[in-house]
Amino acid sequence: MSRIDIVYGGRPYSLGGRDVESIQVEIDSAITAGVPYWLPVNAGEGRYEDAFLLIAPGIPIALVHAQVNGVSHENDTAESFIPDGL
């Protein structure tokens, strides 16, 4: 199962059982509609509580794909570690 960590207003939140793409589509649809939207998320650590984040133009939000068993390097290649301009 996938968990997406969300940073909103400098505080951490999360969504379980979702992927980044589905959340991006949900956020994009809300912004395109031009009306405020409340995204349901989990707040807290250990025991989660329901929280709702206001999604509207100009409000920053970050989505982070959390790896359940640590960092995944499945898409890493040698080229991905070469700095730009070298």
HTML snippet that shows the backbone in 3Dmol.js (N, CA, C, O; Angstrom):
<script src="https://3Dmol.org/build/3Dmol-min.js"></script>
<div id="view" style="width:600px;height:400px;position:relative"></div>
<script>
const pdb = `
ATOM      1  N   MET A   1       0.852  -1.174   0.000  1.00  0.00           N
ATOM      2  CA  MET A   1       0.000   0.000   0.000  1.00  0.00           C
ATOM      3  C   MET A   1       0.895   1.233   0.000  1.00  0.00           C
ATOM      4  O   MET A   1       1.940   1.258   0.649  1.00  0.00           O
ATOM      5  N   SER A   2       0.481   2.220  -0.714  1.00  0.00           N
ATOM      6  CA  SER A   2       1.245   3.446  -0.858  1.00  0.00           C
ATOM      7  C   SER A   2       0.760   4.501   0.123  1.00  0.00           C
ATOM      8  O   SER A   2      -0.426   4.579   0.441  1.00  0.00           O
ATOM      9  N   ARG A   3       1.695   5.305   0.592  1.00  0.00           N
ATOM     10  CA  ARG A   3       1.330   6.432   1.439  1.00  0.00           C
ATOM     11  C   ARG A   3       1.964   7.674   0.841  1.00  0.00           C
ATOM     12  O   ARG A   3       3.139   7.674   0.474  1.00  0.00           O
ATOM     13  N   ILE A   4       1.179   8.720   0.750  1.00  0.00           N
ATOM     14  CA  ILE A   4       1.673   9.985   0.246  1.00  0.00           C
ATOM     15  C   ILE A   4       1.753  10.949   1.417  1.00  0.00           C
ATOM     16  O   ILE A   4       0.757  11.207   2.093  1.00  0.00           O
ATOM     17  N   ASP A   5       2.947  11.478   1.649  1.00  0.00           N
ATOM     18  CA  ASP A   5       3.117  12.514   2.661  1.00  0.00           C
ATOM     19  C   ASP A   5       2.836  13.858   2.012  1.00  0.00           C
ATOM     20  O   ASP A   5       3.207  14.095   0.862  1.00  0.00           O
ATOM     21  N   ILE A   6       2.186  14.724   2.748  1.00  0.00           N
ATOM     22  CA  ILE A   6       1.813  16.046   2.251  1.00  0.00           C
ATOM     23  C   ILE A   6       2.341  17.081   3.232  1.00  0.00           C
ATOM     24  O   ILE A   6       2.180  16.944   4.444  1.00  0.00           O
ATOM     25  N   VAL A   7       2.970  18.112   2.697  1.00  0.00           N
ATOM     26  CA  VAL A   7       3.404  19.236   3.527  1.00  0.00           C
ATOM     27  C   VAL A   7       2.530  20.419   3.148  1.00  0.00           C
ATOM     28  O   VAL A   7       2.469  20.820   1.986  1.00  0.00           O
ATOM     29  N   TYR A   8       1.860  20.966   4.142  1.00  0.00           N
ATOM     30  CA  TYR A   8       0.904  22.057   3.923  1.00  0.00           C
ATOM     31  C   TYR A   8       1.014  23.004   5.104  1.00  0.00           C
ATOM     32  O   TYR A   8       0.830  22.596   6.251  1.00  0.00           O
ATOM     33  N   GLY A   9       1.311  24.251   4.835  1.00  0.00           N
ATOM     34  CA  GLY A   9       1.473  25.208   5.927  1.00  0.00           C
ATOM     35  C   GLY A   9       2.618  24.856   6.860  1.00  0.00           C
ATOM     36  O   GLY A   9       2.608  25.222   8.035  1.00  0.00           O
ATOM     37  N   GLY A  10       3.621  24.130   6.323  1.00  0.00           N
ATOM     38  CA  GLY A  10       4.770  23.735   7.131  1.00  0.00           C
ATOM     39  C   GLY A  10       4.524  22.550   8.037  1.00  0.00           C
ATOM     40  O   GLY A  10       5.404  22.178   8.814  1.00  0.00           O
ATOM     41  N   ARG A  11       3.345  21.945   7.958  1.00  0.00           N
ATOM     42  CA  ARG A  11       2.999  20.805   8.820  1.00  0.00           C
ATOM     43  C   ARG A  11       2.814  19.553   7.978  1.00  0.00           C
ATOM     44  O   ARG A  11       2.387  19.641   6.827  1.00  0.00           O
ATOM     45  N   PRO A  12       3.134  18.376   8.539  1.00  0.00           N
ATOM     46  CA  PRO A  12       2.988  17.128   7.793  1.00  0.00           C
ATOM     47  C   PRO A  12       1.579  16.531   7.898  1.00  0.00           C
ATOM     48  O   PRO A  12       0.945  16.561   8.953  1.00  0.00           O
ATOM     49  N   TYR A  13       1.123  16.000   6.789  1.00  0.00           N
ATOM     50  CA  TYR A  13      -0.141  15.266   6.704  1.00  0.00           C
ATOM     51  C   TYR A  13       0.127  14.055   5.825  1.00  0.00           C
ATOM     52  O   TYR A  13       1.211  13.941   5.252  1.00  0.00           O
ATOM     53  N   SER A  14      -0.840  13.146   5.707  1.00  0.00           N
ATOM     54  CA  SER A  14      -0.644  11.991   4.838  1.00  0.00           C
ATOM     55  C   SER A  14      -1.967  11.479   4.291  1.00  0.00           C
ATOM     56  O   SER A  14      -3.046  11.773   4.804  1.00  0.00           O
ATOM     57  N   LEU A  15      -1.830  10.698   3.224  1.00  0.00           N
ATOM     58  CA  LEU A  15      -2.957   9.986   2.624  1.00  0.00           C
ATOM     59  C   LEU A  15      -2.498   8.566   2.348  1.00  0.00           C
ATOM     60  O   LEU A  15      -1.460   8.370   1.716  1.00  0.00           O
ATOM     61  N   GLY A  16      -3.244   7.573   2.806  1.00  0.00           N
ATOM     62  CA  GLY A  16      -2.901   6.185   2.564  1.00  0.00           C
ATOM     63  C   GLY A  16      -3.714   5.605   1.426  1.00  0.00           C
ATOM     64  O   GLY A  16      -4.830   6.046   1.152  1.00  0.00           O
ATOM     65  N   GLY A  17      -3.136   4.599   0.759  1.00  0.00           N
ATOM     66  CA  GLY A  17      -3.845   3.903  -0.303  1.00  0.00           C
ATOM     67  C   GLY A  17      -4.054   4.721  -1.563  1.00  0.00           C
ATOM     68  O   GLY A  17      -4.928   4.395  -2.366  1.00  0.00           O
ATOM     69  N   ARG A  18      -3.285   5.759  -1.753  1.00  0.00           N
ATOM     70  CA  ARG A  18      -3.399   6.623  -2.935  1.00  0.00           C
ATOM     71  C   ARG A  18      -2.038   6.721  -3.595  1.00  0.00           C
ATOM     72  O   ARG A  18      -1.017   6.407  -2.982  1.00  0.00           O
ATOM     73  N   ASP A  19      -2.024   7.160  -4.853  1.00  0.00           N
ATOM     74  CA  ASP A  19      -0.757   7.454  -5.502  1.00  0.00           C
ATOM     75  C   ASP A  19      -0.696   8.943  -5.826  1.00  0.00           C
ATOM     76  O   ASP A  19      -1.719   9.627  -5.861  1.00  0.00           O
ATOM     77  N   VAL A  20       0.506   9.426  -6.059  1.00  0.00           N
ATOM     78  CA  VAL A  20       0.709  10.852  -6.310  1.00  0.00           C
ATOM     79  C   VAL A  20      -0.140  11.324  -7.480  1.00  0.00           C
ATOM     80  O   VAL A  20      -0.742  12.396  -7.422  1.00  0.00           O
ATOM     81  N   GLU A  21      -0.190  10.526  -8.545  1.00  0.00           N
ATOM     82  CA  GLU A  21      -0.917  10.932  -9.741  1.00  0.00           C
ATOM     83  C   GLU A  21      -2.400  11.171  -9.467  1.00  0.00           C
ATOM     84  O   GLU A  21      -2.962  12.147  -9.963  1.00  0.00           O
ATOM     85  N   SER A  22      -3.039  10.306  -8.693  1.00  0.00           N
ATOM     86  CA  SER A  22      -4.473  10.480  -8.423  1.00  0.00           C
ATOM     87  C   SER A  22      -4.733  11.733  -7.582  1.00  0.00           C
ATOM     88  O   SER A  22      -5.745  12.410  -7.765  1.00  0.00           O
ATOM     89  N   ILE A  23      -3.819  12.033  -6.666  1.00  0.00           N
ATOM     90  CA  ILE A  23      -3.977  13.240  -5.852  1.00  0.00           C
ATOM     91  C   ILE A  23      -3.732  14.483  -6.698  1.00  0.00           C
ATOM     92  O   ILE A  23      -4.423  15.490  -6.541  1.00  0.00           O
ATOM     93  N   GLN A  24      -2.745  14.417  -7.601  1.00  0.00           N
ATOM     94  CA  GLN A  24      -2.489  15.542  -8.500  1.00  0.00           C
ATOM     95  C   GLN A  24      -3.708  15.828  -9.368  1.00  0.00           C
ATOM     96  O   GLN A  24      -4.069  16.989  -9.563  1.00  0.00           O
ATOM     97  N   VAL A  25      -4.344  14.785  -9.888  1.00  0.00           N
ATOM     98  CA  VAL A  25      -5.549  14.963 -10.706  1.00  0.00           C
ATOM     99  C   VAL A  25      -6.654  15.611  -9.878  1.00  0.00           C
ATOM    100  O   VAL A  25      -7.344  16.511 -10.356  1.00  0.00           O
ATOM    101  N   GLU A  26      -6.821  15.158  -8.642  1.00  0.00           N
ATOM    102  CA  GLU A  26      -7.844  15.720  -7.756  1.00  0.00           C
ATOM    103  C   GLU A  26      -7.583  17.207  -7.479  1.00  0.00           C
ATOM    104  O   GLU A  26      -8.505  18.022  -7.519  1.00  0.00           O
ATOM    105  N   ILE A  27      -6.326  17.548  -7.199  1.00  0.00           N
ATOM    106  CA  ILE A  27      -5.968  18.943  -6.932  1.00  0.00           C
ATOM    107  C   ILE A  27      -6.114  19.789  -8.194  1.00  0.00           C
ATOM    108  O   ILE A  27      -6.659  20.891  -8.144  1.00  0.00           O
ATOM    109  N   ASP A  28      -5.628  19.275  -9.328  1.00  0.00           N
ATOM    110  CA  ASP A  28      -5.756  20.005 -10.598  1.00  0.00           C
ATOM    111  C   ASP A  28      -7.214  20.280 -10.932  1.00  0.00           C
ATOM    112  O   ASP A  28      -7.553  21.380 -11.368  1.00  0.00           O
ATOM    113  N   SER A  29      -8.077  19.293 -10.732  1.00  0.00           N
ATOM    114  CA  SER A  29      -9.510  19.464 -11.013  1.00  0.00           C
ATOM    115  C   SER A  29     -10.114  20.544 -10.127  1.00  0.00           C
ATOM    116  O   SER A  29     -10.923  21.352 -10.583  1.00  0.00           O
ATOM    117  N   ALA A  30      -9.718  20.552  -8.857  1.00  0.00           N
ATOM    118  CA  ALA A  30     -10.242  21.556  -7.926  1.00  0.00           C
ATOM    119  C   ALA A  30      -9.814  22.957  -8.338  1.00  0.00           C
ATOM    120  O   ALA A  30     -10.622  23.887  -8.319  1.00  0.00           O
ATOM    121  N   ILE A  31      -8.550  23.112  -8.709  1.00  0.00           N
ATOM    122  CA  ILE A  31      -8.052  24.433  -9.103  1.00  0.00           C
ATOM    123  C   ILE A  31      -8.673  24.874 -10.421  1.00  0.00           C
ATOM    124  O   ILE A  31      -9.013  26.045 -10.583  1.00  0.00           O
ATOM    125  N   THR A  32      -8.826  23.944 -11.367  1.00  0.00           N
ATOM    126  CA  THR A  32      -9.439  24.261 -12.656  1.00  0.00           C
ATOM    127  C   THR A  32     -10.891  24.695 -12.483  1.00  0.00           C
ATOM    128  O   THR A  32     -11.369  25.565 -13.211  1.00  0.00           O
ATOM    129  N   ALA A  33     -11.592  24.097 -11.525  1.00  0.00           N
ATOM    130  CA  ALA A  33     -12.997  24.450 -11.280  1.00  0.00           C
ATOM    131  C   ALA A  33     -13.126  25.871 -10.745  1.00  0.00           C
ATOM    132  O   ALA A  33     -14.187  26.487 -10.849  1.00  0.00           O
ATOM    133  N   GLY A  34     -12.034  26.389 -10.170  1.00  0.00           N
ATOM    134  CA  GLY A  34     -12.035  27.769  -9.699  1.00  0.00           C
ATOM    135  C   GLY A  34     -12.784  28.011  -8.401  1.00  0.00           C
ATOM    136  O   GLY A  34     -13.085  29.153  -8.054  1.00  0.00           O
ATOM    137  N   VAL A  35     -13.084  26.941  -7.689  1.00  0.00           N
ATOM    138  CA  VAL A  35     -13.760  27.089  -6.395  1.00  0.00           C
ATOM    139  C   VAL A  35     -12.898  26.411  -5.323  1.00  0.00           C
ATOM    140  O   VAL A  35     -12.211  25.435  -5.624  1.00  0.00           O
ATOM    141  N   PRO A  36     -12.920  26.902  -4.094  1.00  0.00           N
ATOM    142  CA  PRO A  36     -12.147  26.258  -3.029  1.00  0.00           C
ATOM    143  C   PRO A  36     -12.583  24.798  -2.842  1.00  0.00           C
ATOM    144  O   PRO A  36     -13.755  24.463  -3.008  1.00  0.00           O
ATOM    145  N   TYR A  37     -11.630  23.951  -2.500  1.00  0.00           N
ATOM    146  CA  TYR A  37     -11.881  22.524  -2.326  1.00  0.00           C
ATOM    147  C   TYR A  37     -11.182  22.070  -1.048  1.00  0.00           C
ATOM    148  O   TYR A  37     -10.051  22.477  -0.780  1.00  0.00           O
ATOM    149  N   TRP A  38     -11.836  21.244  -0.272  1.00  0.00           N
ATOM    150  CA  TRP A  38     -11.257  20.708   0.957  1.00  0.00           C
ATOM    151  C   TRP A  38     -10.794  19.277   0.705  1.00  0.00           C
ATOM    152  O   TRP A  38     -11.616  18.384   0.502  1.00  0.00           O
ATOM    153  N   LEU A  39      -9.484  19.058   0.719  1.00  0.00           N
ATOM    154  CA  LEU A  39      -8.892  17.740   0.500  1.00  0.00           C
ATOM    155  C   LEU A  39      -8.831  16.994   1.834  1.00  0.00           C
ATOM    156  O   LEU A  39      -8.166  17.455   2.761  1.00  0.00           O
ATOM    157  N   PRO A  40      -9.517  15.839   1.948  1.00  0.00           N
ATOM    158  CA  PRO A  40      -9.468  15.079   3.205  1.00  0.00           C
ATOM    159  C   PRO A  40      -8.129  14.345   3.337  1.00  0.00           C
ATOM    160  O   PRO A  40      -7.707  13.652   2.413  1.00  0.00           O
ATOM    161  N   VAL A  41      -7.469  14.499   4.479  1.00  0.00           N
ATOM    162  CA  VAL A  41      -6.172  13.881   4.743  1.00  0.00           C
ATOM    163  C   VAL A  41      -6.133  13.375   6.183  1.00  0.00           C
ATOM    164  O   VAL A  41      -7.079  13.560   6.948  1.00  0.00           O
ATOM    165  N   ASN A  42      -5.020  12.733   6.534  1.00  0.00           N
ATOM    166  CA  ASN A  42      -4.771  12.294   7.909  1.00  0.00           C
ATOM    167  C   ASN A  42      -3.793  13.252   8.567  1.00  0.00           C
ATOM    168  O   ASN A  42      -2.823  13.682   7.944  1.00  0.00           O
ATOM    169  N   ALA A  43      -4.047  13.585   9.823  1.00  0.00           N
ATOM    170  CA  ALA A  43      -3.133  14.421  10.601  1.00  0.00           C
ATOM    171  C   ALA A  43      -2.671  13.632  11.811  1.00  0.00           C
ATOM    172  O   ALA A  43      -3.380  12.749  12.293  1.00  0.00           O
ATOM    173  N   GLY A  44      -1.486  13.951  12.301  1.00  0.00           N
ATOM    174  CA  GLY A  44      -0.975  13.283  13.487  1.00  0.00           C
ATOM    175  C   GLY A  44      -0.054  12.141  13.141  1.00  0.00           C
ATOM    176  O   GLY A  44       0.096  11.766  11.978  1.00  0.00           O
ATOM    177  N   GLU A  45       0.556  11.600  14.163  1.00  0.00           N
ATOM    178  CA  GLU A  45       1.449  10.460  13.999  1.00  0.00           C
ATOM    179  C   GLU A  45       0.999   9.372  14.954  1.00  0.00           C
ATOM    180  O   GLU A  45       0.616   9.646  16.091  1.00  0.00           O
ATOM    181  N   GLY A  46       1.049   8.133  14.481  1.00  0.00           N
ATOM    182  CA  GLY A  46       0.559   7.032  15.306  1.00  0.00           C
ATOM    183  C   GLY A  46      -0.942   6.904  15.179  1.00  0.00           C
ATOM    184  O   GLY A  46      -1.436   6.068  14.422  1.00  0.00           O
ATOM    185  N   ARG A  47      -1.662   7.713  15.904  1.00  0.00           N
ATOM    186  CA  ARG A  47      -3.129   7.717  15.827  1.00  0.00           C
ATOM    187  C   ARG A  47      -3.549   8.899  14.957  1.00  0.00           C
ATOM    188  O   ARG A  47      -3.415  10.058  15.351  1.00  0.00           O
ATOM    189  N   TYR A  48      -4.051   8.589  13.781  1.00  0.00           N
ATOM    190  CA  TYR A  48      -4.412   9.641  12.837  1.00  0.00           C
ATOM    191  C   TYR A  48      -5.761  10.255  13.162  1.00  0.00           C
ATOM    192  O   TYR A  48      -6.665   9.589  13.667  1.00  0.00           O
ATOM    193  N   GLU A  49      -5.873  11.520  12.867  1.00  0.00           N
ATOM    194  CA  GLU A  49      -7.132  12.244  12.988  1.00  0.00           C
ATOM    195  C   GLU A  49      -7.475  12.808  11.622  1.00  0.00           C
ATOM    196  O   GLU A  49      -6.584  13.137  10.838  1.00  0.00           O
ATOM    197  N   ASP A  50      -8.765  12.922  11.335  1.00  0.00           N
ATOM    198  CA  ASP A  50      -9.192  13.509  10.072  1.00  0.00           C
ATOM    199  C   ASP A  50      -8.843  14.986  10.039  1.00  0.00           C
ATOM    200  O   ASP A  50      -8.998  15.701  11.029  1.00  0.00           O
ATOM    201  N   ALA A  51      -8.372  15.427   8.887  1.00  0.00           N
ATOM    202  CA  ALA A  51      -8.084  16.846   8.670  1.00  0.00           C
ATOM    203  C   ALA A  51      -8.490  17.170   7.239  1.00  0.00           C
ATOM    204  O   ALA A  51      -8.611  16.273   6.405  1.00  0.00           O
ATOM    205  N   PHE A  52      -8.698  18.432   6.960  1.00  0.00           N
ATOM    206  CA  PHE A  52      -9.092  18.878   5.627  1.00  0.00           C
ATOM    207  C   PHE A  52      -8.236  20.071   5.241  1.00  0.00           C
ATOM    208  O   PHE A  52      -8.171  21.064   5.966  1.00  0.00           O
ATOM    209  N   LEU A  53      -7.575  19.967   4.083  1.00  0.00           N
ATOM    210  CA  LEU A  53      -6.698  21.027   3.602  1.00  0.00           C
ATOM    211  C   LEU A  53      -7.409  21.819   2.519  1.00  0.00           C
ATOM    212  O   LEU A  53      -7.969  21.242   1.586  1.00  0.00           O
ATOM    213  N   LEU A  54      -7.387  23.135   2.642  1.00  0.00           N
ATOM    214  CA  LEU A  54      -8.011  23.999   1.649  1.00  0.00           C
ATOM    215  C   LEU A  54      -7.124  24.063   0.410  1.00  0.00           C
ATOM    216  O   LEU A  54      -5.962  24.461   0.483  1.00  0.00           O
ATOM    217  N   ILE A  55      -7.688  23.666  -0.723  1.00  0.00           N
ATOM    218  CA  ILE A  55      -6.981  23.703  -1.999  1.00  0.00           C
ATOM    219  C   ILE A  55      -7.566  24.841  -2.818  1.00  0.00           C
ATOM    220  O   ILE A  55      -8.757  24.850  -3.130  1.00  0.00           O
ATOM    221  N   ALA A  56      -6.720  25.796  -3.159  1.00  0.00           N
ATOM    222  CA  ALA A  56      -7.137  26.948  -3.956  1.00  0.00           C
ATOM    223  C   ALA A  56      -5.887  27.557  -4.581  1.00  0.00           C
ATOM    224  O   ALA A  56      -4.783  27.331  -4.086  1.00  0.00           O
ATOM    225  N   PRO A  57      -6.040  28.324  -5.660  1.00  0.00           N
ATOM    226  CA  PRO A  57      -4.875  28.958  -6.285  1.00  0.00           C
ATOM    227  C   PRO A  57      -4.093  29.800  -5.278  1.00  0.00           C
ATOM    228  O   PRO A  57      -4.675  30.513  -4.460  1.00  0.00           O
ATOM    229  N   GLY A  58      -2.757  29.704  -5.352  1.00  0.00           N
ATOM    230  CA  GLY A  58      -1.898  30.512  -4.496  1.00  0.00           C
ATOM    231  C   GLY A  58      -1.553  29.893  -3.158  1.00  0.00           C
ATOM    232  O   GLY A  58      -0.765  30.464  -2.404  1.00  0.00           O
ATOM    233  N   ILE A  59      -2.128  28.731  -2.840  1.00  0.00           N
ATOM    234  CA  ILE A  59      -1.823  28.059  -1.572  1.00  0.00           C
ATOM    235  C   ILE A  59      -0.835  26.929  -1.865  1.00  0.00           C
ATOM    236  O   ILE A  59      -1.181  25.982  -2.573  1.00  0.00           O
ATOM    237  N   PRO A  60       0.400  27.012  -1.329  1.00  0.00           N
ATOM    238  CA  PRO A  60       1.397  25.983  -1.631  1.00  0.00           C
ATOM    239  C   PRO A  60       1.096  24.660  -0.932  1.00  0.00           C
ATOM    240  O   PRO A  60       0.648  24.626   0.214  1.00  0.00           O
ATOM    241  N   ILE A  61       1.357  23.564  -1.664  1.00  0.00           N
ATOM    242  CA  ILE A  61       1.190  22.214  -1.135  1.00  0.00           C
ATOM    243  C   ILE A  61       2.260  21.345  -1.780  1.00  0.00           C
ATOM    244  O   ILE A  61       2.566  21.518  -2.960  1.00  0.00           O
ATOM    245  N   ALA A  62       2.831  20.412  -1.025  1.00  0.00           N
ATOM    246  CA  ALA A  62       3.844  19.505  -1.557  1.00  0.00           C
ATOM    247  C   ALA A  62       3.403  18.071  -1.313  1.00  0.00           C
ATOM    248  O   ALA A  62       2.946  17.732  -0.221  1.00  0.00           O
ATOM    249  N   LEU A  63       3.541  17.223  -2.340  1.00  0.00           N
ATOM    250  CA  LEU A  63       3.231  15.802  -2.237  1.00  0.00           C
ATOM    251  C   LEU A  63       4.541  15.027  -2.285  1.00  0.00           C
ATOM    252  O   LEU A  63       5.387  15.285  -3.142  1.00  0.00           O
ATOM    253  N   VAL A  64       4.712  14.073  -1.364  1.00  0.00           N
ATOM    254  CA  VAL A  64       5.928  13.273  -1.297  1.00  0.00           C
ATOM    255  C   VAL A  64       5.526  11.810  -1.264  1.00  0.00           C
ATOM    256  O   VAL A  64       4.773  11.390  -0.386  1.00  0.00           O
ATOM    257  N   HIS A  65       6.032  11.020  -2.232  1.00  0.00           N
ATOM    258  CA  HIS A  65       5.725   9.594  -2.251  1.00  0.00           C
ATOM    259  C   HIS A  65       6.596   8.896  -1.214  1.00  0.00           C
ATOM    260  O   HIS A  65       7.800   8.734  -1.416  1.00  0.00           O
ATOM    261  N   ALA A  66       5.998   8.489  -0.116  1.00  0.00           N
ATOM    262  CA  ALA A  66       6.734   7.838   0.972  1.00  0.00           C
ATOM    263  C   ALA A  66       6.921   6.362   0.654  1.00  0.00           C
ATOM    264  O   ALA A  66       5.979   5.689   0.237  1.00  0.00           O
ATOM    265  N   GLN A  67       8.130   5.861   0.850  1.00  0.00           N
ATOM    266  CA  GLN A  67       8.421   4.450   0.646  1.00  0.00           C
ATOM    267  C   GLN A  67       8.241   3.725   1.975  1.00  0.00           C
ATOM    268  O   GLN A  67       8.881   4.073   2.967  1.00  0.00           O
ATOM    269  N   VAL A  68       7.372   2.718   1.994  1.00  0.00           N
ATOM    270  CA  VAL A  68       7.057   2.007   3.230  1.00  0.00           C
ATOM    271  C   VAL A  68       8.287   1.342   3.831  1.00  0.00           C
ATOM    272  O   VAL A  68       8.471   1.376   5.047  1.00  0.00           O
ATOM    273  N   ASN A  69       9.135   0.737   2.995  1.00  0.00           N
ATOM    274  CA  ASN A  69      10.309   0.017   3.486  1.00  0.00           C
ATOM    275  C   ASN A  69      11.600   0.784   3.230  1.00  0.00           C
ATOM    276  O   ASN A  69      12.637   0.170   2.980  1.00  0.00           O
ATOM    277  N   GLY A  70      11.561   2.076   3.286  1.00  0.00           N
ATOM    278  CA  GLY A  70      12.758   2.877   3.064  1.00  0.00           C
ATOM    279  C   GLY A  70      12.798   3.452   1.667  1.00  0.00           C
ATOM    280  O   GLY A  70      11.789   3.473   0.961  1.00  0.00           O
ATOM    281  N   VAL A  71      13.968   3.918   1.273  1.00  0.00           N
ATOM    282  CA  VAL A  71      14.143   4.592  -0.008  1.00  0.00           C
ATOM    283  C   VAL A  71      14.181   3.576  -1.132  1.00  0.00           C
ATOM    284  O   VAL A  71      14.871   2.561  -1.034  1.00  0.00           O
ATOM    285  N   SER A  72      13.446   3.842  -2.194  1.00  0.00           N
ATOM    286  CA  SER A  72      13.451   2.999  -3.379  1.00  0.00           C
ATOM    287  C   SER A  72      14.403   3.592  -4.400  1.00  0.00           C
ATOM    288  O   SER A  72      14.356   4.790  -4.678  1.00  0.00           O
ATOM    289  N   HIS A  73      15.262   2.759  -4.957  1.00  0.00           N
ATOM    290  CA  HIS A  73      16.189   3.214  -5.988  1.00  0.00           C
ATOM    291  C   HIS A  73      15.935   2.481  -7.297  1.00  0.00           C
ATOM    292  O   HIS A  73      16.839   2.381  -8.126  1.00  0.00           O
ATOM    293  N   GLU A  74      14.730   1.969  -7.502  1.00  0.00           N
ATOM    294  CA  GLU A  74      14.450   1.146  -8.669  1.00  0.00           C
ATOM    295  C   GLU A  74      14.593   1.886  -9.986  1.00  0.00           C
ATOM    296  O   GLU A  74      14.862   1.251 -11.006  1.00  0.00           O
ATOM    297  N   ASN A  75      14.425   3.203 -10.009  1.00  0.00           N
ATOM    298  CA  ASN A  75      14.540   3.965 -11.249  1.00  0.00           C
ATOM    299  C   ASN A  75      15.877   4.674 -11.381  1.00  0.00           C
ATOM    300  O   ASN A  75      16.087   5.415 -12.341  1.00  0.00           O
ATOM    301  N   ASP A  76      16.785   4.462 -10.438  1.00  0.00           N
ATOM    302  CA  ASP A  76      18.083   5.121 -10.493  1.00  0.00           C
ATOM    303  C   ASP A  76      18.937   4.515 -11.598  1.00  0.00           C
ATOM    304  O   ASP A  76      18.924   3.303 -11.813  1.00  0.00           O
ATOM    305  N   THR A  77      19.668   5.358 -12.288  1.00  0.00           N
ATOM    306  CA  THR A  77      20.636   4.923 -13.286  1.00  0.00           C
ATOM    307  C   THR A  77      21.913   5.692 -13.036  1.00  0.00           C
ATOM    308  O   THR A  77      21.917   6.673 -12.293  1.00  0.00           O
ATOM    309  N   ALA A  78      22.991   5.257 -13.647  1.00  0.00           N
ATOM    310  CA  ALA A  78      24.258   5.972 -13.487  1.00  0.00           C
ATOM    311  C   ALA A  78      24.120   7.402 -13.964  1.00  0.00           C
ATOM    312  O   ALA A  78      24.702   8.312 -13.373  1.00  0.00           O
ATOM    313  N   GLU A  79      23.350   7.617 -15.037  1.00  0.00           N
ATOM    314  CA  GLU A  79      23.174   8.953 -15.584  1.00  0.00           C
ATOM    315  C   GLU A  79      22.453   9.880 -14.614  1.00  0.00           C
ATOM    316  O   GLU A  79      22.648  11.094 -14.666  1.00  0.00           O
ATOM    317  N   SER A  80      21.628   9.334 -13.735  1.00  0.00           N
ATOM    318  CA  SER A  80      20.864  10.185 -12.820  1.00  0.00           C
ATOM    319  C   SER A  80      21.748  10.831 -11.759  1.00  0.00           C
ATOM    320  O   SER A  80      21.307  11.743 -11.058  1.00  0.00           O
ATOM    321  N   PHE A  81      22.998  10.366 -11.633  1.00  0.00           N
ATOM    322  CA  PHE A  81      23.896  10.915 -10.627  1.00  0.00           C
ATOM    323  C   PHE A  81      24.944  11.859 -11.204  1.00  0.00           C
ATOM    324  O   PHE A  81      25.830  12.309 -10.478  1.00  0.00           O
ATOM    325  N   ILE A  82      24.859  12.166 -12.494  1.00  0.00           N
ATOM    326  CA  ILE A  82      25.800  13.088 -13.123  1.00  0.00           C
ATOM    327  C   ILE A  82      25.257  14.500 -12.991  1.00  0.00           C
ATOM    328  O   ILE A  82      24.164  14.779 -13.482  1.00  0.00           O
ATOM    329  N   PRO A  83      25.996  15.409 -12.335  1.00  0.00           N
ATOM    330  CA  PRO A  83      25.516  16.784 -12.186  1.00  0.00           C
ATOM    331  C   PRO A  83      25.353  17.471 -13.536  1.00  0.00           C
ATOM    332  O   PRO A  83      26.069  17.157 -14.487  1.00  0.00           O
ATOM    333  N   ASP A  84      24.420  18.400 -13.620  1.00  0.00           N
ATOM    334  CA  ASP A  84      24.225  19.168 -14.847  1.00  0.00           C
ATOM    335  C   ASP A  84      25.502  19.905 -15.212  1.00  0.00           C
ATOM    336  O   ASP A  84      26.222  20.396 -14.342  1.00  0.00           O
ATOM    337  N   GLY A  85      25.770  19.976 -16.500  1.00  0.00           N
ATOM    338  CA  GLY A  85      26.905  20.745 -16.986  1.00  0.00           C
ATOM    339  C   GLY A  85      28.208  19.974 -17.019  1.00  0.00           C
ATOM    340  O   GLY A  85      29.233  20.532 -17.409  1.00  0.00           O
ATOM    341  N   LEU A  86      28.206  18.706 -16.622  1.00  0.00           N
ATOM    342  CA  LEU A  86      29.441  17.921 -16.678  1.00  0.00           C
ATOM    343  C   LEU A  86      29.411  16.966 -17.823  1.00  0.00           C
ATOM    344  O   LEU A  86      30.367  16.219 -18.029  1.00  0.00           O
TER     345      LEU A  86
END
`;
const viewer = $3Dmol.createViewer("view");
viewer.addModel(pdb, "pdb");
viewer.setStyle({}, {cartoon: {color: "spectrum"}});
viewer.zoomTo();
viewer.render();
</script>
